[in-house]
């Protein structure tokens, strides 16, 4: 069976931005993070901890051989929902979902 709580990440959208000279290596987009738990308090607490860890995230990060600069990572919206029992022993569950917006600058790739 499924172990609660659990977290689901989904990338909603990412857009590369260009300037008059072409590619600017700047990208912004949205991600969704949903926390699913058997009770509302657990879902909200886990979601709050994620929000605190991500709020104001900025700086340089290395991913393999690439470096990216995060200039903005903020929460845009959130919502709570309850999915009731479907049948038998099912208990239902609570979902707390948050949408985050990010802005990053990617390292310019080089060809060998």
FIGURO-628245 format. One record per atom (N, C-alpha, C): residue number from 1; x, y, z; chain; residue in three letters; atom name. Coordinates in pm, whole numbers, plus 50000, padded with zeros to 5 digits. Atoms other than C-alpha are relative to their C-alpha. Layout:
N
<num = NUM, east = X, north = Y, up = Z, chaine = A, residu = ALA, atome = CA>
...
//
This chain:
112
<num = 1, east = 50080, north = 49881, up = 50000, chaine = A, residu = UNK, atome = N>
<num = 1, east = 50000, north = 50000, up = 50000, chaine = A, residu = UNK, atome = CA>
<num = 1, east = 50085, north = 50126, up = 50000, chaine = A, residu = UNK, atome = C>
<num = 2, east = 49935, north = 49869, up = 50004, chaine = A, residu = UNK, atome = N>
<num = 2, east = 50086, north = 50366, up = 49979, chaine = A, residu = UNK, atome = CA>
<num = 2, east = 50031, north = 50046, up = 50142, chaine = A, residu = UNK, atome = C>
<num = 3, east = 49960, north = 49943, up = 49871, chaine = A, residu = UNK, atome = N>
<num = 3, east = 50276, north = 50524, up = 50269, chaine = A, residu = UNK, atome = CA>
<num = 3, east = 49969, north = 50150, up = 49998, chaine = A, residu = UNK, atome = C>
<num = 4, east = 50034, north = 49858, up = 49988, chaine = A, residu = UNK, atome = N>
<num = 4, east = 50137, north = 50863, up = 50376, chaine = A, residu = UNK, atome = CA>
<num = 4, east = 50089, north = 50064, up = 50104, chaine = A, residu = UNK, atome = C>
<num = 5, east = 50030, north = 49910, up = 50112, chaine = A, residu = UNK, atome = N>
<num = 5, east = 50225, north = 51145, up = 50361, chaine = A, residu = UNK, atome = CA>
<num = 5, east = 50099, north = 49978, up = 49885, chaine = A, residu = UNK, atome = C>
<num = 6, east = 49906, north = 50000, up = 50112, chaine = A, residu = UNK, atome = N>
<num = 6, east = 50381, north = 51172, up = 50018, chaine = A, residu = UNK, atome = CA>
<num = 6, east = 49987, north = 50129, up = 49922, chaine = A, residu = UNK, atome = C>
<num = 7, east = 49990, north = 49874, up = 50073, chaine = A, residu = UNK, atome = N>
<num = 7, east = 50482, north = 51457, up = 49789, chaine = A, residu = UNK, atome = CA>
<num = 7, east = 50005, north = 49969, up = 49851, chaine = A, residu = UNK, atome = C>
<num = 8, east = 50001, north = 50014, up = 50145, chaine = A, residu = UNK, atome = N>
<num = 8, east = 50411, north = 51489, up = 49417, chaine = A, residu = UNK, atome = CA>
<num = 8, east = 50048, north = 50132, up = 49940, chaine = A, residu = UNK, atome = C>
<num = 9, east = 49945, north = 49883, up = 50071, chaine = A, residu = UNK, atome = N>
<num = 9, east = 50616, north = 51728, up = 49200, chaine = A, residu = UNK, atome = CA>
<num = 9, east = 49957, north = 49992, up = 49855, chaine = A, residu = UNK, atome = C>
<num = 10, east = 50036, north = 49995, up = 50141, chaine = A, residu = UNK, atome = N>
<num = 10, east = 50499, north = 51841, up = 48858, chaine = A, residu = UNK, atome = CA>
<num = 10, east = 50046, north = 50133, up = 49942, chaine = A, residu = UNK, atome = C>
<num = 11, east = 49960, north = 49877, up = 50069, chaine = A, residu = UNK, atome = N>
<num = 11, east = 50661, north = 52090, up = 48622, chaine = A, residu = UNK, atome = CA>
<num = 11, east = 49886, north = 50040, up = 49908, chaine = A, residu = UNK, atome = C>
<num = 12, east = 50115, north = 49956, up = 50077, chaine = A, residu = UNK, atome = N>
<num = 12, east = 50377, north = 52293, up = 48476, chaine = A, residu = UNK, atome = CA>
<num = 12, east = 50040, north = 50068, up = 49870, chaine = A, residu = UNK, atome = C>
<num = 13, east = 49964, north = 49922, up = 50117, chaine = A, residu = UNK, atome = N>
<num = 13, east = 50554, north = 52524, up = 48237, chaine = A, residu = UNK, atome = CA>
<num = 13, east = 50138, north = 50060, up = 50019, chaine = A, residu = UNK, atome = C>
<num = 14, east = 49871, north = 49932, up = 49999, chaine = A, residu = UNK, atome = N>
<num = 14, east = 50894, north = 52662, up = 48150, chaine = A, residu = UNK, atome = CA>
<num = 14, east = 50015, north = 50076, up = 49870, chaine = A, residu = UNK, atome = C>
<num = 15, east = 49986, north = 49917, up = 50119, chaine = A, residu = UNK, atome = N>
<num = 15, east = 50960, north = 52946, up = 47909, chaine = A, residu = UNK, atome = CA>
<num = 15, east = 50140, north = 50059, up = 49994, chaine = A, residu = UNK, atome = C>
<num = 16, east = 49871, north = 49935, up = 50023, chaine = A, residu = UNK, atome = N>
<num = 16, east = 51292, north = 53053, up = 47767, chaine = A, residu = UNK, atome = CA>
<num = 16, east = 49973, north = 50140, up = 49946, chaine = A, residu = UNK, atome = C>
<num = 17, east = 50017, north = 49861, up = 50042, chaine = A, residu = UNK, atome = N>
<num = 17, east = 51321, north = 53427, up = 47721, chaine = A, residu = UNK, atome = CA>
<num = 17, east = 50113, north = 50042, up = 49909, chaine = A, residu = UNK, atome = C>
<num = 18, east = 49900, north = 49951, up = 50095, chaine = A, residu = UNK, atome = N>
<num = 18, east = 51500, north = 53594, up = 47435, chaine = A, residu = UNK, atome = CA>
<num = 18, east = 50005, north = 50152, up = 50008, chaine = A, residu = UNK, atome = C>
<num = 19, east = 49988, north = 49855, up = 50012, chaine = A, residu = UNK, atome = N>
<num = 19, east = 51630, north = 53946, up = 47385, chaine = A, residu = UNK, atome = CA>
<num = 19, east = 50033, north = 50031, up = 49855, chaine = A, residu = UNK, atome = C>
<num = 20, east = 49975, north = 49960, up = 50138, chaine = A, residu = UNK, atome = N>
<num = 20, east = 51718, north = 54142, up = 47071, chaine = A, residu = UNK, atome = CA>
<num = 20, east = 50121, north = 49929, up = 49940, chaine = A, residu = UNK, atome = C>
<num = 21, east = 49881, north = 50069, up = 50049, chaine = A, residu = UNK, atome = N>
<num = 21, east = 52050, north = 53957, up = 47046, chaine = A, residu = UNK, atome = CA>
<num = 21, east = 49977, north = 49849, up = 49984, chaine = A, residu = UNK, atome = C>
<num = 22, east = 50029, north = 50142, up = 50010, chaine = A, residu = UNK, atome = N>
<num = 22, east = 51882, north = 53616, up = 47061, chaine = A, residu = UNK, atome = CA>
<num = 22, east = 49972, north = 49940, up = 50137, chaine = A, residu = UNK, atome = C>
<num = 23, east = 50022, north = 50073, up = 49875, chaine = A, residu = UNK, atome = N>
<num = 23, east = 51878, north = 53361, up = 47342, chaine = A, residu = UNK, atome = CA>
<num = 23, east = 50066, north = 50073, up = 50117, chaine = A, residu = UNK, atome = C>
<num = 24, east = 49946, north = 49929, up = 49884, chaine = A, residu = UNK, atome = N>
<num = 24, east = 51923, north = 53525, up = 47681, chaine = A, residu = UNK, atome = CA>
<num = 24, east = 50047, north = 49905, up = 50109, chaine = A, residu = UNK, atome = C>
<num = 25, east = 49969, north = 50102, up = 49899, chaine = A, residu = UNK, atome = N>
<num = 25, east = 51979, north = 53196, up = 47874, chaine = A, residu = UNK, atome = CA>
<num = 25, east = 49917, north = 50018, up = 50127, chaine = A, residu = UNK, atome = C>
<num = 26, east = 50086, north = 49975, up = 49885, chaine = A, residu = UNK, atome = N>
<num = 26, east = 51704, north = 53317, up = 48108, chaine = A, residu = UNK, atome = CA>
<num = 26, east = 49871, north = 49921, up = 49979, chaine = A, residu = UNK, atome = C>
<num = 27, east = 50119, north = 50083, up = 50007, chaine = A, residu = UNK, atome = N>
<num = 27, east = 51410, north = 53088, up = 48185, chaine = A, residu = UNK, atome = CA>
<num = 27, east = 49915, north = 50026, up = 50124, chaine = A, residu = UNK, atome = C>
<num = 28, east = 50089, north = 49998, up = 49884, chaine = A, residu = UNK, atome = N>
<num = 28, east = 51106, north = 53121, up = 48405, chaine = A, residu = UNK, atome = CA>
<num = 28, east = 49887, north = 49903, up = 49978, chaine = A, residu = UNK, atome = C>
<num = 29, east = 50107, north = 50097, up = 50012, chaine = A, residu = UNK, atome = N>
<num = 29, east = 50822, north = 52887, up = 48479, chaine = A, residu = UNK, atome = CA>
<num = 29, east = 49932, north = 49974, up = 50132, chaine = A, residu = UNK, atome = C>
<num = 30, east = 50078, north = 50037, up = 49883, chaine = A, residu = UNK, atome = N>
<num = 30, east = 50591, north = 52723, up = 48726, chaine = A, residu = UNK, atome = CA>
<num = 30, east = 50013, north = 49851, up = 50028, chaine = A, residu = UNK, atome = C>
<num = 31, east = 50008, north = 50139, up = 49956, chaine = A, residu = UNK, atome = N>
<num = 31, east = 50600, north = 52403, up = 48926, chaine = A, residu = UNK, atome = CA>
<num = 31, east = 49889, north = 49987, up = 50102, chaine = A, residu = UNK, atome = C>
<num = 32, east = 50105, north = 50030, up = 49902, chaine = A, residu = UNK, atome = N>
<num = 32, east = 50334, north = 52239, up = 49139, chaine = A, residu = UNK, atome = CA>
<num = 32, east = 50054, north = 49894, up = 50095, chaine = A, residu = UNK, atome = C>
<num = 33, east = 49964, north = 50099, up = 49899, chaine = A, residu = UNK, atome = N>
<num = 33, east = 50404, north = 52057, up = 49463, chaine = A, residu = UNK, atome = CA>
<num = 33, east = 49876, north = 49970, up = 50083, chaine = A, residu = UNK, atome = C>
<num = 34, east = 50118, north = 50043, up = 49925, chaine = A, residu = UNK, atome = N>
<num = 34, east = 50121, north = 51859, up = 49618, chaine = A, residu = UNK, atome = CA>
<num = 34, east = 50042, north = 49905, up = 50111, chaine = A, residu = UNK, atome = C>
<num = 35, east = 49975, north = 50088, up = 49885, chaine = A, residu = UNK, atome = N>
<num = 35, east = 50131, north = 51696, up = 49961, chaine = A, residu = UNK, atome = CA>
<num = 35, east = 49869, north = 49927, up = 50029, chaine = A, residu = UNK, atome = C>
<num = 36, east = 50117, north = 50084, up = 49976, chaine = A, residu = UNK, atome = N>
<num = 36, east = 49891, north = 51407, up = 50017, chaine = A, residu = UNK, atome = CA>
<num = 36, east = 50018, north = 49929, up = 50133, chaine = A, residu = UNK, atome = C>
<num = 37, east = 49991, north = 50061, up = 49866, chaine = A, residu = UNK, atome = N>
<num = 37, east = 49820, north = 51287, up = 50372, chaine = A, residu = UNK, atome = CA>
<num = 37, east = 49861, north = 49954, up = 50043, chaine = A, residu = UNK, atome = C>
<num = 38, east = 50127, north = 50049, up = 49947, chaine = A, residu = UNK, atome = N>
<num = 38, east = 49551, north = 51107, up = 50569, chaine = A, residu = UNK, atome = CA>
<num = 38, east = 49924, north = 50108, up = 50077, chaine = A, residu = UNK, atome = C>
<num = 39, east = 50069, north = 49894, up = 49929, chaine = A, residu = UNK, atome = N>
<num = 39, east = 49478, north = 51418, up = 50778, chaine = A, residu = UNK, atome = CA>
<num = 39, east = 50052, north = 50136, up = 49955, chaine = A, residu = UNK, atome = C>
<num = 40, east = 49968, north = 49867, up = 50050, chaine = A, residu = UNK, atome = N>
<num = 40, east = 49477, north = 51788, up = 50699, chaine = A, residu = UNK, atome = CA>
<num = 40, east = 50123, north = 50060, up = 50066, chaine = A, residu = UNK, atome = C>
<num = 41, east = 49888, north = 49940, up = 49927, chaine = A, residu = UNK, atome = N>
<num = 41, east = 49725, north = 51894, up = 50968, chaine = A, residu = UNK, atome = CA>
<num = 41, east = 50134, north = 49949, up = 49949, chaine = A, residu = UNK, atome = C>
<num = 42, east = 49875, north = 50055, up = 50052, chaine = A, residu = UNK, atome = N>
<num = 42, east = 49995, north = 51659, up = 50839, chaine = A, residu = UNK, atome = CA>
<num = 42, east = 50029, north = 50057, up = 49861, chaine = A, residu = UNK, atome = C>
<num = 43, east = 49982, north = 49946, up = 50135, chaine = A, residu = UNK, atome = N>
<num = 43, east = 49943, north = 51772, up = 50478, chaine = A, residu = UNK, atome = CA>
<num = 43, east = 50045, north = 50146, up = 50006, chaine = A, residu = UNK, atome = C>
<num = 44, east = 49966, north = 49858, up = 49988, chaine = A, residu = UNK, atome = N>
<num = 44, east = 49958, north = 52138, up = 50582, chaine = A, residu = UNK, atome = CA>
<num = 44, east = 50140, north = 50019, up = 50058, chaine = A, residu = UNK, atome = C>
<num = 45, east = 49866, north = 49987, up = 49941, chaine = A, residu = UNK, atome = N>
<num = 45, east = 50269, north = 52092, up = 50800, chaine = A, residu = UNK, atome = CA>
<num = 45, east = 50110, north = 49967, up = 49902, chaine = A, residu = UNK, atome = C>
<num = 46, east = 49898, north = 50038, up = 50100, chaine = A, residu = UNK, atome = N>
<num = 46, east = 50465, north = 51914, up = 50526, chaine = A, residu = UNK, atome = CA>
<num = 46, east = 50007, north = 50109, up = 49893, chaine = A, residu = UNK, atome = C>
<num = 47, east = 50003, north = 49895, up = 50101, chaine = A, residu = UNK, atome = N>
<num = 47, east = 50353, north = 52176, up = 50271, chaine = A, residu = UNK, atome = CA>
<num = 47, east = 50067, north = 50128, up = 50052, chaine = A, residu = UNK, atome = C>
<num = 48, east = 49937, north = 49881, up = 49941, chaine = A, residu = UNK, atome = N>
<num = 48, east = 50458, north = 52459, up = 50508, chaine = A, residu = UNK, atome = CA>
<num = 48, east = 50153, north = 49985, up = 50005, chaine = A, residu = UNK, atome = C>
<num = 49, east = 49855, north = 50022, up = 49996, chaine = A, residu = UNK, atome = N>
<num = 49, east = 50804, north = 52303, up = 50552, chaine = A, residu = UNK, atome = CA>
<num = 49, east = 50062, north = 50012, up = 49862, chaine = A, residu = UNK, atome = C>
<num = 50, east = 49951, north = 49985, up = 50138, chaine = A, residu = UNK, atome = N>
<num = 50, east = 50847, north = 52280, up = 50174, chaine = A, residu = UNK, atome = CA>
<num = 50, east = 50002, north = 50147, up = 49962, chaine = A, residu = UNK, atome = C>
<num = 51, east = 50007, north = 49856, up = 50033, chaine = A, residu = UNK, atome = N>
<num = 51, east = 50733, north = 52642, up = 50134, chaine = A, residu = UNK, atome = CA>
<num = 51, east = 50112, north = 50077, up = 50068, chaine = A, residu = UNK, atome = C>
<num = 52, east = 49892, north = 49931, up = 49929, chaine = A, residu = UNK, atome = N>
<num = 52, east = 50980, north = 52760, up = 50400, chaine = A, residu = UNK, atome = CA>
<num = 52, east = 50137, north = 49969, up = 49939, chaine = A, residu = UNK, atome = C>
<num = 53, east = 49872, north = 50038, up = 50062, chaine = A, residu = UNK, atome = N>
<num = 53, east = 51264, north = 52568, up = 50234, chaine = A, residu = UNK, atome = CA>
<num = 53, east = 50020, north = 50067, up = 49865, chaine = A, residu = UNK, atome = C>
<num = 54, east = 49989, north = 49946, up = 50135, chaine = A, residu = UNK, atome = N>
<num = 54, east = 51187, north = 52710, up = 49889, chaine = A, residu = UNK, atome = CA>
<num = 54, east = 49986, north = 50152, up = 49992, chaine = A, residu = UNK, atome = C>
<num = 55, east = 50023, north = 49855, up = 50004, chaine = A, residu = UNK, atome = N>
<num = 55, east = 51082, north = 53068, up = 49974, chaine = A, residu = UNK, atome = CA>
<num = 55, east = 50131, north = 50077, up = 49996, chaine = A, residu = UNK, atome = C>
<num = 56, east = 49881, north = 49916, up = 50011, chaine = A, residu = UNK, atome = N>
<num = 56, east = 51343, north = 53312, up = 49861, chaine = A, residu = UNK, atome = CA>
<num = 56, east = 50124, north = 49926, up = 49954, chaine = A, residu = UNK, atome = C>
<num = 57, east = 49885, north = 50075, up = 50049, chaine = A, residu = UNK, atome = N>
<num = 57, east = 51565, north = 53037, up = 49721, chaine = A, residu = UNK, atome = CA>
<num = 57, east = 50070, north = 50078, up = 49890, chaine = A, residu = UNK, atome = C>
<num = 58, east = 49923, north = 49926, up = 50099, chaine = A, residu = UNK, atome = N>
<num = 58, east = 51841, north = 53210, up = 49525, chaine = A, residu = UNK, atome = CA>
<num = 58, east = 50146, north = 49959, up = 50010, chaine = A, residu = UNK, atome = C>
<num = 59, east = 49857, north = 50029, up = 50000, chaine = A, residu = UNK, atome = N>
<num = 59, east = 52202, north = 53161, up = 49426, chaine = A, residu = UNK, atome = CA>
<num = 59, east = 50040, north = 49909, up = 49886, chaine = A, residu = UNK, atome = C>
<num = 60, east = 49945, north = 50087, up = 50104, chaine = A, residu = UNK, atome = N>
<num = 60, east = 52422, north = 52943, up = 49208, chaine = A, residu = UNK, atome = CA>
<num = 60, east = 49996, north = 49855, up = 50046, chaine = A, residu = UNK, atome = C>
<num = 61, east = 50010, north = 50142, up = 49973, chaine = A, residu = UNK, atome = N>
<num = 61, east = 52366, north = 52569, up = 49189, chaine = A, residu = UNK, atome = CA>
<num = 61, east = 50065, north = 49923, up = 49886, chaine = A, residu = UNK, atome = C>
<num = 62, east = 49935, north = 50083, up = 50100, chaine = A, residu = UNK, atome = N>
<num = 62, east = 52565, north = 52302, up = 49009, chaine = A, residu = UNK, atome = CA>
<num = 62, east = 49920, north = 49873, up = 49980, chaine = A, residu = UNK, atome = C>
<num = 63, east = 50070, north = 50122, up = 50037, chaine = A, residu = UNK, atome = N>
<num = 63, east = 52383, north = 52026, up = 48825, chaine = A, residu = UNK, atome = CA>
<num = 63, east = 50088, north = 49926, up = 49901, chaine = A, residu = UNK, atome = C>
<num = 64, east = 49905, north = 50069, up = 50087, chaine = A, residu = UNK, atome = N>
<num = 64, east = 52637, north = 51783, up = 48686, chaine = A, residu = UNK, atome = CA>
<num = 64, east = 50109, north = 50096, up = 49958, chaine = A, residu = UNK, atome = C>
<num = 65, east = 49897, north = 49910, up = 50052, chaine = A, residu = UNK, atome = N>
<num = 65, east = 52865, north = 51987, up = 48462, chaine = A, residu = UNK, atome = CA>
<num = 65, east = 49947, north = 50141, up = 49976, chaine = A, residu = UNK, atome = C>
<num = 66, east = 50061, north = 49870, up = 50028, chaine = A, residu = UNK, atome = N>
<num = 66, east = 52622, north = 52281, up = 48438, chaine = A, residu = UNK, atome = CA>
<num = 66, east = 49976, north = 50078, up = 50128, chaine = A, residu = UNK, atome = C>
<num = 67, east = 50032, north = 49912, up = 49889, chaine = A, residu = UNK, atome = N>
<num = 67, east = 52567, north = 52579, up = 48664, chaine = A, residu = UNK, atome = CA>
<num = 67, east = 49876, north = 50080, up = 49962, chaine = A, residu = UNK, atome = C>
<num = 68, east = 50114, north = 49912, up = 50022, chaine = A, residu = UNK, atome = N>
<num = 68, east = 52239, north = 52763, up = 48699, chaine = A, residu = UNK, atome = CA>
<num = 68, east = 49990, north = 50097, up = 50115, chaine = A, residu = UNK, atome = C>
<num = 69, east = 50019, north = 49896, up = 49900, chaine = A, residu = UNK, atome = N>
<num = 69, east = 52160, north = 53081, up = 48885, chaine = A, residu = UNK, atome = CA>
<num = 69, east = 49851, north = 50020, up = 50021, chaine = A, residu = UNK, atome = C>
<num = 70, east = 50140, north = 49978, up = 49965, chaine = A, residu = UNK, atome = N>
<num = 70, east = 51826, north = 53100, up = 49063, chaine = A, residu = UNK, atome = CA>
<num = 70, east = 49988, north = 50143, up = 50050, chaine = A, residu = UNK, atome = C>
<num = 71, east = 50017, north = 49862, up = 49957, chaine = A, residu = UNK, atome = N>
<num = 71, east = 51716, north = 53462, up = 49088, chaine = A, residu = UNK, atome = CA>
<num = 71, east = 49868, north = 50021, up = 50074, chaine = A, residu = UNK, atome = C>
<num = 72, east = 50128, north = 49984, up = 49931, chaine = A, residu = UNK, atome = N>
<num = 72, east = 51362, north = 53405, up = 49215, chaine = A, residu = UNK, atome = CA>
<num = 72, east = 49932, north = 49864, up = 50011, chaine = A, residu = UNK, atome = C>
<num = 73, east = 50078, north = 50121, up = 49977, chaine = A, residu = UNK, atome = N>
<num = 73, east = 51159, north = 53121, up = 49365, chaine = A, residu = UNK, atome = CA>
<num = 73, east = 49895, north = 50036, up = 50102, chaine = A, residu = UNK, atome = C>
<num = 74, east = 50104, north = 49952, up = 49909, chaine = A, residu = UNK, atome = N>
<num = 74, east = 50827, north = 53228, up = 49514, chaine = A, residu = UNK, atome = CA>
<num = 74, east = 49871, north = 49919, up = 49982, chaine = A, residu = UNK, atome = C>
<num = 75, east = 50131, north = 50066, up = 50010, chaine = A, residu = UNK, atome = N>
<num = 75, east = 50487, north = 53078, up = 49592, chaine = A, residu = UNK, atome = CA>
<num = 75, east = 49902, north = 50095, up = 49935, chaine = A, residu = UNK, atome = C>
<num = 76, east = 50100, north = 49920, up = 50069, chaine = A, residu = UNK, atome = N>
<num = 76, east = 50211, north = 53202, up = 49365, chaine = A, residu = UNK, atome = CA>
<num = 76, east = 49860, north = 49975, up = 50054, chaine = A, residu = UNK, atome = C>
<num = 77, east = 50134, north = 50032, up = 49951, chaine = A, residu = UNK, atome = N>
<num = 77, east = 49907, north = 53019, up = 49499, chaine = A, residu = UNK, atome = CA>
<num = 77, east = 50004, north = 49865, up = 50070, chaine = A, residu = UNK, atome = C>
<num = 78, east = 50014, north = 50131, up = 49938, chaine = A, residu = UNK, atome = N>
<num = 78, east = 49791, north = 52728, up = 49709, chaine = A, residu = UNK, atome = CA>
<num = 78, east = 49853, north = 49969, up = 50019, chaine = A, residu = UNK, atome = C>
<num = 79, east = 50139, north = 50040, up = 49977, chaine = A, residu = UNK, atome = N>
<num = 79, east = 49476, north = 52529, up = 49769, chaine = A, residu = UNK, atome = CA>
<num = 79, east = 49999, north = 49871, up = 50081, chaine = A, residu = UNK, atome = C>
<num = 80, east = 50020, north = 50120, up = 49920, chaine = A, residu = UNK, atome = N>
<num = 80, east = 49344, north = 52257, up = 49998, chaine = A, residu = UNK, atome = CA>
<num = 80, east = 49879, north = 49927, up = 49945, chaine = A, residu = UNK, atome = C>
<num = 81, east = 50117, north = 50077, up = 50039, chaine = A, residu = UNK, atome = N>
<num = 81, east = 49113, north = 51975, up = 49905, chaine = A, residu = UNK, atome = CA>
<num = 81, east = 49996, north = 49868, up = 50078, chaine = A, residu = UNK, atome = C>
<num = 82, east = 50019, north = 50127, up = 49933, chaine = A, residu = UNK, atome = N>
<num = 82, east = 48971, north = 51662, up = 50060, chaine = A, residu = UNK, atome = CA>
<num = 82, east = 49935, north = 49904, up = 49902, chaine = A, residu = UNK, atome = C>
<num = 83, east = 50057, north = 50105, up = 50083, chaine = A, residu = UNK, atome = N>
<num = 83, east = 48906, north = 51342, up = 49867, chaine = A, residu = UNK, atome = CA>
<num = 83, east = 49943, north = 49896, up = 50096, chaine = A, residu = UNK, atome = C>
<num = 84, east = 50067, north = 50088, up = 49905, chaine = A, residu = UNK, atome = N>
<num = 84, east = 48651, north = 51139, up = 50059, chaine = A, residu = UNK, atome = CA>
<num = 84, east = 50017, north = 49852, up = 49969, chaine = A, residu = UNK, atome = C>
<num = 85, east = 49991, north = 50144, up = 50019, chaine = A, residu = UNK, atome = N>
<num = 85, east = 48637, north = 50763, up = 50102, chaine = A, residu = UNK, atome = CA>
<num = 85, east = 49922, north = 49955, up = 49877, chaine = A, residu = UNK, atome = C>
<num = 86, east = 50066, north = 50051, up = 50119, chaine = A, residu = UNK, atome = N>
<num = 86, east = 48548, north = 50569, up = 49790, chaine = A, residu = UNK, atome = CA>
<num = 86, east = 49918, north = 49876, up = 50034, chaine = A, residu = UNK, atome = C>
<num = 87, east = 50073, north = 50122, up = 49964, chaine = A, residu = UNK, atome = N>
<num = 87, east = 48454, north = 50233, up = 49938, chaine = A, residu = UNK, atome = CA>
<num = 87, east = 50065, north = 49932, up = 50120, chaine = A, residu = UNK, atome = C>
<num = 88, east = 49950, north = 50087, up = 49894, chaine = A, residu = UNK, atome = N>
<num = 88, east = 48494, north = 49994, up = 50228, chaine = A, residu = UNK, atome = CA>
<num = 88, east = 50085, north = 50068, up = 50105, chaine = A, residu = UNK, atome = C>
<num = 89, east = 49908, north = 49953, up = 49897, chaine = A, residu = UNK, atome = N>
<num = 89, east = 48795, north = 50063, up = 50450, chaine = A, residu = UNK, atome = CA>
<num = 89, east = 50073, north = 50129, up = 49962, chaine = A, residu = UNK, atome = C>
<num = 90, east = 49933, north = 49878, up = 50044, chaine = A, residu = UNK, atome = N>
<num = 90, east = 48909, north = 50366, up = 50250, chaine = A, residu = UNK, atome = CA>
<num = 90, east = 49972, north = 50113, up = 50099, chaine = A, residu = UNK, atome = C>
<num = 91, east = 50014, north = 49889, up = 49904, chaine = A, residu = UNK, atome = N>
<num = 91, east = 48971, north = 50668, up = 50477, chaine = A, residu = UNK, atome = CA>
<num = 91, east = 49992, north = 50136, up = 49933, chaine = A, residu = UNK, atome = C>
<num = 92, east = 49990, north = 49872, up = 50066, chaine = A, residu = UNK, atome = N>
<num = 92, east = 49000, north = 50940, up = 50216, chaine = A, residu = UNK, atome = CA>
<num = 92, east = 50135, north = 50064, up = 50031, chaine = A, residu = UNK, atome = C>
<num = 93, east = 49874, north = 49932, up = 49975, chaine = A, residu = UNK, atome = N>
<num = 93, east = 49289, north = 51188, up = 50213, chaine = A, residu = UNK, atome = CA>
<num = 93, east = 49988, north = 50149, up = 49970, chaine = A, residu = UNK, atome = C>
<num = 94, east = 49993, north = 49855, up = 50018, chaine = A, residu = UNK, atome = N>
<num = 94, east = 49379, north = 51557, up = 50218, chaine = A, residu = UNK, atome = CA>
<num = 94, east = 50116, north = 50033, up = 49906, chaine = A, residu = UNK, atome = C>
<num = 95, east = 49896, north = 49956, up = 50093, chaine = A, residu = UNK, atome = N>
<num = 95, east = 49578, north = 51734, up = 49947, chaine = A, residu = UNK, atome = CA>
<num = 95, east = 50020, north = 50150, up = 50019, chaine = A, residu = UNK, atome = C>
<num = 96, east = 49965, north = 49858, up = 49997, chaine = A, residu = UNK, atome = N>
<num = 96, east = 49757, north = 52066, up = 49992, chaine = A, residu = UNK, atome = CA>
<num = 96, east = 50094, north = 50022, up = 49882, chaine = A, residu = UNK, atome = C>
<num = 97, east = 49926, north = 49977, up = 50124, chaine = A, residu = UNK, atome = N>
<num = 97, east = 49883, north = 52196, up = 49657, chaine = A, residu = UNK, atome = CA>
<num = 97, east = 50047, north = 50145, up = 49994, chaine = A, residu = UNK, atome = C>
<num = 98, east = 49944, north = 49865, up = 50014, chaine = A, residu = UNK, atome = N>
<num = 98, east = 50111, north = 52495, up = 49598, chaine = A, residu = UNK, atome = CA>
<num = 98, east = 50064, north = 50013, up = 49862, chaine = A, residu = UNK, atome = C>
<num = 99, east = 49937, north = 49967, up = 50128, chaine = A, residu = UNK, atome = N>
<num = 99, east = 50220, north = 52657, up = 49272, chaine = A, residu = UNK, atome = CA>
<num = 99, east = 50112, north = 50100, up = 50029, chaine = A, residu = UNK, atome = C>
<num = 100, east = 49883, north = 49916, up = 49981, chaine = A, residu = UNK, atome = N>
<num = 100, east = 50569, north = 52811, up = 49270, chaine = A, residu = UNK, atome = CA>
<num = 100, east = 50048, north = 50052, up = 49865, chaine = A, residu = UNK, atome = C>
<num = 101, east = 49942, north = 49939, up = 50120, chaine = A, residu = UNK, atome = N>
<num = 101, east = 50721, north = 53048, up = 49013, chaine = A, residu = UNK, atome = CA>
<num = 101, east = 50149, north = 50015, up = 50021, chaine = A, residu = UNK, atome = C>
<num = 102, east = 49854, north = 49989, up = 49990, chaine = A, residu = UNK, atome = N>
<num = 102, east = 51093, north = 53043, up = 48941, chaine = A, residu = UNK, atome = CA>
<num = 102, east = 50055, north = 50077, up = 49880, chaine = A, residu = UNK, atome = C>
<num = 103, east = 49923, north = 49935, up = 50106, chaine = A, residu = UNK, atome = N>
<num = 103, east = 51341, north = 53245, up = 48736, chaine = A, residu = UNK, atome = CA>
<num = 103, east = 50143, north = 49953, up = 50015, chaine = A, residu = UNK, atome = C>
<num = 104, east = 49862, north = 50048, up = 49997, chaine = A, residu = UNK, atome = N>
<num = 104, east = 51679, north = 53099, up = 48645, chaine = A, residu = UNK, atome = CA>
<num = 104, east = 50076, north = 50049, up = 49878, chaine = A, residu = UNK, atome = C>
<num = 105, east = 49910, north = 49974, up = 50112, chaine = A, residu = UNK, atome = N>
<num = 105, east = 51974, north = 53182, up = 48425, chaine = A, residu = UNK, atome = CA>
<num = 105, east = 50087, north = 49877, up = 49983, chaine = A, residu = UNK, atome = C>
<num = 106, east = 49924, north = 50120, up = 50031, chaine = A, residu = UNK, atome = N>
<num = 106, east = 52138, north = 52886, up = 48257, chaine = A, residu = UNK, atome = CA>
<num = 106, east = 50139, north = 50036, up = 49948, chaine = A, residu = UNK, atome = C>
<num = 107, east = 49864, north = 49982, up = 50053, chaine = A, residu = UNK, atome = N>
<num = 107, east = 52508, north = 52857, up = 48182, chaine = A, residu = UNK, atome = CA>
<num = 107, east = 49993, north = 49979, up = 49847, chaine = A, residu = UNK, atome = C>
<num = 108, east = 49996, north = 50013, up = 50145, chaine = A, residu = UNK, atome = N>
<num = 108, east = 52574, north = 52907, up = 47811, chaine = A, residu = UNK, atome = CA>
<num = 108, east = 50076, north = 49872, up = 49963, chaine = A, residu = UNK, atome = C>
<num = 109, east = 49931, north = 50124, up = 50037, chaine = A, residu = UNK, atome = N>
<num = 109, east = 52653, north = 52565, up = 47663, chaine = A, residu = UNK, atome = CA>
<num = 109, east = 50115, north = 50029, up = 49902, chaine = A, residu = UNK, atome = C>
<num = 110, east = 49887, north = 49987, up = 50093, chaine = A, residu = UNK, atome = N>
<num = 110, east = 52983, north = 52526, up = 47479, chaine = A, residu = UNK, atome = CA>
<num = 110, east = 50013, north = 49872, up = 49920, chaine = A, residu = UNK, atome = C>
<num = 111, east = 49978, north = 50116, up = 50087, chaine = A, residu = UNK, atome = N>
<num = 111, east = 53056, north = 52296, up = 47188, chaine = A, residu = UNK, atome = CA>
<num = 111, east = 50147, north = 49965, up = 50000, chaine = A, residu = UNK, atome = C>
<num = 112, east = 49859, north = 50046, up = 50003, chaine = A, residu = UNK, atome = N>
<num = 112, east = 53372, north = 52088, up = 47190, chaine = A, residu = UNK, atome = CA>
<num = 112, east = 50043, north = 49970, up = 49858, chaine = A, residu = UNK, atome = C>
//
